[in-house]
Amino acid sequence: MTQEQTFYDEIGGATIAGIVARFYAGVATDEVLRPMYPEADLAPAQERFTLFLQQYWGGPTTYSERRGHPRLRMRHAPFRVTPLAARHWLTHFRAALDEAELTPEQDAKFWEYVTHAAQFMVNTLEED
């Protein structure tokens, strides 16, 4: 019996890491998103997000081994994730995907997930 190939197997962990690195390059200069990252250096957040996405797409379970269940809404609860923040988040993710060498089908699959995730993480409708 052959195991079905995961999306992680298809695009590779290095591709996911590259997408996340490009995403965080945008976050680093974003006036809406940057204040949500308390660390002076974005590297820890970048590593967590890379490990999460690699695991989500069928790669190693390092994220859960280190941090337990993702509990994404709970982990983001201390931050005011507004519709504006979600749009900014998606802008940087779109730029990162545009630089990745994904097929149109792979791009669409990744984009569908992140657009859903961005909306799911919104926890306040009030814009400042």
C-alpha positions, 0 to 999 in steps of 0.5 A, spaced: 500 500 500 502 506 497 501 512 502 498 518 498 503 524 497 501 530 502 501 537 499 508 538 504 511 532 500 509 536 493 511 543 494 517 541 500 518 544 507 524 549 504 518 552 499 514 553 505 519 556 509 521 561 503 514 563 503 513 564 511 520 568 510 517 573 505 511 574 509 515 576 515 519 581 511 512 584 509 510 584 516 516 587 519 515 593 516 507 593 516 504 599 521 498 594 523 501 588 524 508 589 527 505 591 533 502 584 534 509 581 535 512 583 542 518 580 540 524 585 538 526 579 533 521 576 528 525 570 528 521 566 533 514 567 530 517 566 523 519 559 526 513 557 529 509 559 523 513 555 518 513 549 523 505 550 523 504 550 516 509 544 515 505 540 519 498 543 517 500 541 510 502 534 512 510 535 514 513 533 520 509 534 527 515 538 530 510 544 531 505 540 536 511 536 539 514 543 541 507 547 543 502 542 543 495 543 539 495 549 535 489 552 538 490 558 534 484 562 536 486 562 543 494 564 542 491 570 538 486 572 543 491 577 546 491 581 540 486 585 536 485 582 530 481 586 526 478 585 518 484 591 517 489 586 520 486 580 516 487 584 509 494 586 511 496 579 513 493 577 506 497 582 502 503 580 505 501 572 504 499 574 497 506 577 495 510 571 498 506 566 494 507 570 488 514 569 489 514 562 490 514 557 484 508 554 485 503 551 480 497 555 479 493 549 482 498 549 488 498 557 489 490 556 489 490 551 494 495 555 499 491 561 498 484 558 499 487 556 506 490 562 508 484 566 506 480 562 510 485 562 516 485 570 516 478 571 516 477 565 522 482 569 526 478 576 526 476 577 533 474 584 533 470 588 528 472 595 531 477 598 527 481 603 530 
